Amino acid sequence: MTEQLEYSDARLRDILSNIRTIAMVGASGDWKRPSFFAMKYLQRRGYRVIPVNPGRAGTEILGETVYASLAEIPGGIDMVDVFRASEAALGVAEEAAALKSEKNIKVLWLQLGVRNDDAAAVAEAAGIDVIMDRCPKIEFARLSGELSWSGINTRIITSKILKAPRA
C-alpha cells in the first residue's frame, strides 16, 4: 500500500502565495473538462496560466497561446501543473527538471488522482518542490476561505487567508 500524501496548509499556502505563472500540462479548450475550469478559476485569481497541449499547439485557450511543450514557453514558469495520467508525469518531471534553471521552475504539482513517486524523485533531485494528488484550484479556494462560503467545513480557523498573487 502506498503511503498517504500529507501537505501542511502552511506549505500549500506558501506555494500558492509565491507563484505567479503556471504551465498547465494537459490543458483542454473544452469548457466541460476539469482543466478548463481550473485554468479559468486560477486566471480569475490573478495567476497567469499557460496551456501546454501538443494537439492544440498554436491555438488559444482562455486568451493564452497553447504550447506543445514546456521548452517552447517564452519566459519563466513558477509552477508546472500536470493534468495528465500518472504514467505521463515522469516525462513531464524530466522536462521540468531539465528546464529548471532556464525557466526558474519551483514547483511540480500533480492534479487530483495523479501520483508518480518516480516523477517526484526526479523533480526533487533537481530542487523542485512537489505536490501530488491535489488541485491548486481546490486548495486555493479552501485556504482563501471561499469554500466555507458554501458551507463546506475547511477545518481552517485563522485570520491568515490566502490572497491572490502579488503583482
LUMNU-745103 format. One record per residue (C-alpha): residue number from 1; residue in one letter; x negated, y negated, z. Coordinates in Angstrom, 2 decimals. Layout:
N
+------+------+---------+---------+---------+
: resi : resn :      px :      py :      pz :
+------+------+---------+---------+---------+
:  NUM :    A :       X :       Y :       Z :
...
+------+------+---------+---------+---------+
This chain:
167
+------+------+---------+---------+---------+
: resi : resn :      px :      py :      pz :
+------+------+---------+---------+---------+
:    1 :    M :    0.00 :    0.00 :    0.00 :
:    2 :    T :   -1.26 :   -3.46 :   -0.89 :
:    3 :    E :   -1.64 :   -5.93 :    1.94 :
:    4 :    Q :    0.88 :   -8.74 :    2.28 :
:    5 :    L :   -0.27 :  -12.11 :    0.98 :
:    6 :    E :   -0.08 :  -14.87 :    3.58 :
:    7 :    Y :   -0.89 :  -18.52 :    2.93 :
:    8 :    S :   -0.61 :  -21.19 :    5.58 :
:    9 :    D :    1.65 :  -24.16 :    4.98 :
:   10 :    A :   -1.39 :  -26.39 :    5.56 :
:   11 :    R :   -3.31 :  -24.68 :    2.74 :
:   12 :    L :   -0.39 :  -24.88 :    0.30 :
:   13 :    R :    0.30 :  -28.50 :    1.26 :
:   14 :    D :   -3.38 :  -29.38 :    0.76 :
:   15 :    I :   -3.43 :  -27.83 :   -2.71 :
:   16 :    L :   -0.18 :  -29.42 :   -3.86 :
:   17 :    S :   -1.18 :  -32.82 :   -2.44 :
:   18 :    N :   -4.58 :  -32.91 :   -4.13 :
:   19 :    I :   -3.91 :  -31.72 :   -7.65 :
:   20 :    R :   -2.52 :  -33.80 :  -10.47 :
:   21 :    T :   -2.99 :  -31.80 :  -13.67 :
:   22 :    I :   -1.61 :  -28.28 :  -14.08 :
:   23 :    A :   -2.23 :  -26.00 :  -17.06 :
:   24 :    M :    0.80 :  -23.69 :  -17.23 :
:   25 :    V :   -0.24 :  -20.47 :  -18.98 :
:   26 :    G :    2.82 :  -18.75 :  -20.41 :
:   27 :    A :    4.94 :  -21.90 :  -20.59 :
:   28 :    S :    8.15 :  -21.50 :  -22.57 :
:   29 :    G :   10.17 :  -24.01 :  -24.55 :
:   30 :    D :   13.36 :  -22.07 :  -23.79 :
:   31 :    W :   15.31 :  -24.03 :  -21.18 :
:   32 :    K :   16.62 :  -20.77 :  -19.65 :
:   33 :    R :   13.14 :  -19.48 :  -18.78 :
:   34 :    P :   11.71 :  -19.98 :  -15.28 :
:   35 :    S :    8.51 :  -21.57 :  -16.64 :
:   36 :    F :   10.53 :  -24.28 :  -18.41 :
:   37 :    F :   12.45 :  -25.10 :  -15.24 :
:   38 :    A :    9.27 :  -25.09 :  -13.11 :
:   39 :    M :    7.46 :  -27.32 :  -15.61 :
:   40 :    K :   10.30 :  -29.83 :  -15.71 :
:   41 :    Y :   10.57 :  -29.89 :  -11.91 :
:   42 :    L :    6.82 :  -30.40 :  -11.40 :
:   43 :    Q :    6.72 :  -33.15 :  -14.04 :
:   44 :    R :    9.51 :  -34.98 :  -12.22 :
:   45 :    R :    7.45 :  -34.79 :   -9.02 :
:   46 :    G :    4.52 :  -36.60 :  -10.62 :
:   47 :    Y :    2.33 :  -33.78 :  -11.91 :
:   48 :    R :    1.06 :  -33.60 :  -15.47 :
:   49 :    V :    1.88 :  -30.10 :  -16.67 :
:   50 :    I :    0.13 :  -28.95 :  -19.85 :
:   51 :    P :    1.70 :  -25.90 :  -21.52 :
:   52 :    V :   -0.54 :  -23.07 :  -22.74 :
:   53 :    N :    1.09 :  -20.60 :  -25.11 :
:   54 :    P :   -0.74 :  -19.30 :  -28.22 :
:   55 :    G :    2.55 :  -18.58 :  -30.01 :
:   56 :    R :    3.69 :  -22.20 :  -29.66 :
:   57 :    A :    0.34 :  -24.00 :  -30.04 :
:   58 :    G :    0.65 :  -27.38 :  -31.74 :
:   59 :    T :    4.31 :  -27.85 :  -30.81 :
:   60 :    E :    5.63 :  -29.74 :  -27.78 :
:   61 :    I :    7.37 :  -28.67 :  -24.59 :
:   62 :    L :    8.89 :  -31.42 :  -22.45 :
:   63 :    G :    6.79 :  -34.08 :  -24.17 :
:   64 :    E :    3.45 :  -32.27 :  -23.76 :
:   65 :    T :    1.43 :  -30.70 :  -26.56 :
:   66 :    V :    1.16 :  -26.92 :  -26.30 :
:   67 :    Y :   -2.36 :  -25.45 :  -26.47 :
:   68 :    A :   -3.42 :  -21.91 :  -27.37 :
:   69 :    S :   -5.98 :  -21.65 :  -24.55 :
:   70 :    L :   -7.38 :  -23.47 :  -21.54 :
:   71 :    A :  -10.53 :  -24.29 :  -23.53 :
:   72 :    E :   -8.50 :  -26.31 :  -26.08 :
:   73 :    I :   -7.02 :  -28.66 :  -23.47 :
:   74 :    P :   -8.79 :  -32.04 :  -23.63 :
:   75 :    G :   -9.97 :  -33.33 :  -20.27 :
:   76 :    G :   -9.82 :  -31.82 :  -16.82 :
:   77 :    I :   -7.45 :  -29.33 :  -15.25 :
:   78 :    D :   -6.94 :  -29.21 :  -11.48 :
:   79 :    M :   -4.85 :  -26.05 :  -11.37 :
:   80 :    V :   -4.05 :  -23.12 :  -13.67 :
:   81 :    D :   -0.51 :  -21.82 :  -13.06 :
:   82 :    V :   -0.02 :  -18.33 :  -14.54 :
:   83 :    F :    3.44 :  -17.37 :  -15.84 :
:   84 :    R :    2.22 :  -14.07 :  -17.33 :
:   85 :    A :    2.32 :  -10.43 :  -16.28 :
:   86 :    S :   -0.11 :   -9.31 :  -13.58 :
:   87 :    E :   -2.19 :   -7.43 :  -16.18 :
:   88 :    A :   -2.82 :  -10.68 :  -18.10 :
:   89 :    A :   -4.04 :  -12.55 :  -15.02 :
:   90 :    L :   -7.58 :  -11.13 :  -15.20 :
:   91 :    G :   -8.16 :  -12.61 :  -18.66 :
:   92 :    V :   -6.82 :  -15.98 :  -17.51 :
:   93 :    A :   -9.03 :  -15.86 :  -14.41 :
:   94 :    E :  -12.09 :  -15.07 :  -16.53 :
:   95 :    E :  -11.35 :  -18.00 :  -18.84 :
:   96 :    A :  -10.76 :  -20.32 :  -15.86 :
:   97 :    A :  -14.00 :  -19.18 :  -14.21 :
:   98 :    A :  -15.96 :  -19.79 :  -17.42 :
:   99 :    L :  -14.45 :  -23.30 :  -17.72 :
:  100 :    K :  -14.56 :  -24.24 :  -14.01 :
:  101 :    S :  -17.40 :  -26.75 :  -14.29 :
:  102 :    E :  -16.38 :  -28.20 :  -17.65 :
:  103 :    K :  -12.69 :  -28.61 :  -16.73 :
:  104 :    N :  -13.14 :  -29.06 :  -12.95 :
:  105 :    I :  -10.66 :  -26.25 :  -12.22 :
:  106 :    K :   -9.95 :  -26.00 :   -8.49 :
:  107 :    V :   -7.02 :  -23.57 :   -8.20 :
:  108 :    L :   -5.74 :  -20.43 :   -9.92 :
:  109 :    W :   -2.07 :  -19.99 :   -8.98 :
:  110 :    L :   -0.27 :  -16.76 :   -9.93 :
:  111 :    Q :    3.52 :  -17.03 :  -10.06 :
:  112 :    L :    6.11 :  -15.03 :   -8.12 :
:  113 :    G :    5.66 :  -11.32 :   -8.76 :
:  114 :    V :    2.19 :  -11.83 :  -10.23 :
:  115 :    R :   -0.68 :  -10.31 :   -8.29 :
:  116 :    N :   -4.05 :   -9.19 :   -9.55 :
:  117 :    D :   -6.78 :   -8.69 :   -6.97 :
:  118 :    D :   -9.47 :   -8.37 :   -9.66 :
:  119 :    A :   -8.43 :  -11.73 :  -11.11 :
:  120 :    A :   -8.55 :  -13.26 :   -7.63 :
:  121 :    A :  -12.06 :  -11.87 :   -7.08 :
:  122 :    V :  -13.31 :  -13.33 :  -10.39 :
:  123 :    A :  -11.84 :  -16.75 :   -9.64 :
:  124 :    E :  -13.02 :  -16.83 :   -6.03 :
:  125 :    A :  -16.55 :  -15.81 :   -7.09 :
:  126 :    A :  -16.54 :  -18.88 :   -9.36 :
:  127 :    G :  -15.45 :  -21.11 :   -6.45 :
:  128 :    I :  -11.81 :  -21.38 :   -7.49 :
:  129 :    D :   -9.13 :  -21.22 :   -4.78 :
:  130 :    V :   -6.49 :  -18.54 :   -5.46 :
:  131 :    I :   -2.79 :  -18.30 :   -4.59 :
:  132 :    M :   -0.85 :  -15.22 :   -5.75 :
:  133 :    D :    2.83 :  -14.27 :   -5.81 :
:  134 :    R :    4.08 :  -17.78 :   -5.09 :
:  135 :    C :    5.75 :  -20.51 :   -7.13 :
:  136 :    P :    4.40 :  -24.08 :   -6.83 :
:  137 :    K :    7.88 :  -25.44 :   -7.58 :
:  138 :    I :    9.40 :  -23.49 :   -4.70 :
:  139 :    E :    6.54 :  -24.28 :   -2.35 :
:  140 :    F :    6.71 :  -27.99 :   -3.20 :
:  141 :    A :   10.47 :  -28.02 :   -2.58 :
:  142 :    R :   10.05 :  -26.11 :    0.69 :
:  143 :    L :    7.18 :  -28.25 :    2.00 :
:  144 :    S :    8.76 :  -31.55 :    0.91 :
:  145 :    G :   12.00 :  -30.76 :    2.72 :
:  146 :    E :   14.07 :  -30.62 :   -0.48 :
:  147 :    L :   15.16 :  -27.02 :    0.13 :
:  148 :    S :   16.62 :  -27.96 :    3.50 :
:  149 :    W :   18.96 :  -30.40 :    1.72 :
:  150 :    S :   20.81 :  -27.29 :    0.51 :
:  151 :    G :   21.00 :  -25.83 :    4.00 :
:  152 :    I :   18.10 :  -23.42 :    3.50 :
:  153 :    N :   16.06 :  -22.79 :    6.64 :
:  154 :    T :   12.47 :  -23.50 :    5.57 :
:  155 :    R :   11.13 :  -22.89 :    9.09 :
:  156 :    I :    9.35 :  -26.22 :    8.89 :
:  157 :    I :    9.79 :  -28.74 :   11.65 :
:  158 :    T :    7.42 :  -31.61 :   11.02 :
:  159 :    S :    7.30 :  -35.24 :   10.03 :
:  160 :    K :    4.44 :  -34.43 :    7.63 :
:  161 :    I :    6.39 :  -33.65 :    4.48 :
:  162 :    L :    4.73 :  -33.07 :    1.15 :
:  163 :    K :    4.68 :  -36.05 :   -1.14 :
:  164 :    A :    4.13 :  -36.23 :   -4.89 :
:  165 :    P :    0.51 :  -36.55 :   -6.06 :
:  166 :    R :   -1.15 :  -39.91 :   -5.67 :
:  167 :    A :   -1.55 :  -41.98 :   -8.83 :
+------+------+---------+---------+---------+
